[in-house]
Amino acid sequence: MHRIRAYHMDIKPENILLDNENPEAPEGRLRIALCDFGYSSIEDHNLKARGTARYLPVDFFANDPVFGSQLTEEQLAKADVWGVGFVIYLILNNGHLPSLLPRDAKDKPRFIAEMRHLYHNPPVEGSAFRKPAENADPLLKLVWSMLAFDYKERPRMQDAWDFYQDYCMPQH
């Protein structure tokens, strides 16, 4: 998707479809698809911050206003990386949010203020959760890098995928 300069901008569990009856997939593998492209950006059109507040990367909250601020294509691409990392984090932690992030997104002004404060006062680890130990599972290291507060520190989506395939996928 990013190769054609298309960015989803609202990656969250509700926008991910799983298909376990895909005849094209290897045995035991799911086909995963994104849906709801209502917030997406294609090429250099609509390079503005938008999406579901709970799943936006922390760096979006440095902008004022949060929604509608102009972004670079790199920021859009890295927002999708954050979204995928966030969803993987939720899966690994039974739906529990990273401990450093505010819990209540319903009170939007307060949530934005807390996220903005977090952006300007990042934890030492520089990510949404503690840095994994050097000998930790490679998937934890990957997710930690995907949830870096500074978008420049996040891997590109292709690099994250390559790392996942090289270090996290079971070899048959």
NORNOR-V772614 format. One record per backbone hydrogen bond with DSSP energy under -0.5 kcal/mol. CO is the residue of the C=O (numbers start at 0). NH is the residue of the N-H. E is the energy in kcal/mol with one decimal. If there is no record, write none. Layout:
co: <CO CO>
nh: <NH NH>
e: <E E>
//
This chain:
co: <0 0 1 4 6 9 11 12 14 16 18 20 21 25 29 30 32 36 40 41 45 46 48 50 51 51 52 56 57 58 59 65 68 71 72 73 74 75 76 77 78 79 80 81 82 83 84 85 86 87 88 89 90 92 97 102 105 106 107 108 109 110 111 112 113 114 115 116 118 122 125 127 132 136 136 137 138 139 140 141 142 144 146 148 149 149 150 155 156 157 158 159 160 161 162 162 163 163>
nh: <3 5 4 42 40 11 14 15 34 32 30 22 24 28 31 18 16 39 6 44 47 70 67 52 54 55 55 59 60 61 62 68 48 75 76 77 78 79 80 81 82 83 84 85 86 87 88 89 90 91 92 94 93 95 100 104 107 110 111 112 113 114 115 116 117 118 119 120 121 125 148 99 135 139 140 141 142 143 144 145 146 147 127 150 152 153 153 159 160 161 162 163 164 165 166 167 167 168>
e: <-1.0 -1.8 -2.1 -3.3 -2.5 -0.5 -2.1 -1.5 -2.2 -2.5 -2.5 -0.8 -1.2 -2.2 -0.5 -2.4 -3.4 -1.1 -3.0 -1.7 -2.0 -2.8 -2.7 -0.5 -1.8 -0.6 -1.3 -1.6 -1.7 -1.4 -1.3 -0.7 -2.1 -2.0 -2.7 -2.6 -1.5 -1.6 -1.5 -2.3 -2.4 -2.4 -2.7 -2.9 -2.2 -2.5 -2.5 -2.5 -2.3 -2.7 -1.6 -3.5 -1.2 -2.3 -1.7 -0.9 -1.6 -2.8 -3.0 -2.2 -2.7 -2.7 -2.8 -2.4 -2.3 -2.3 -2.2 -1.4 -0.6 -1.4 -2.4 -1.0 -2.2 -0.7 -1.6 -2.4 -2.6 -2.5 -2.0 -2.1 -1.5 -1.2 -1.1 -0.7 -2.0 -0.6 -1.0 -2.4 -2.6 -2.6 -2.4 -2.5 -2.7 -2.4 -2.8 -0.5 -2.3 -1.8>
//
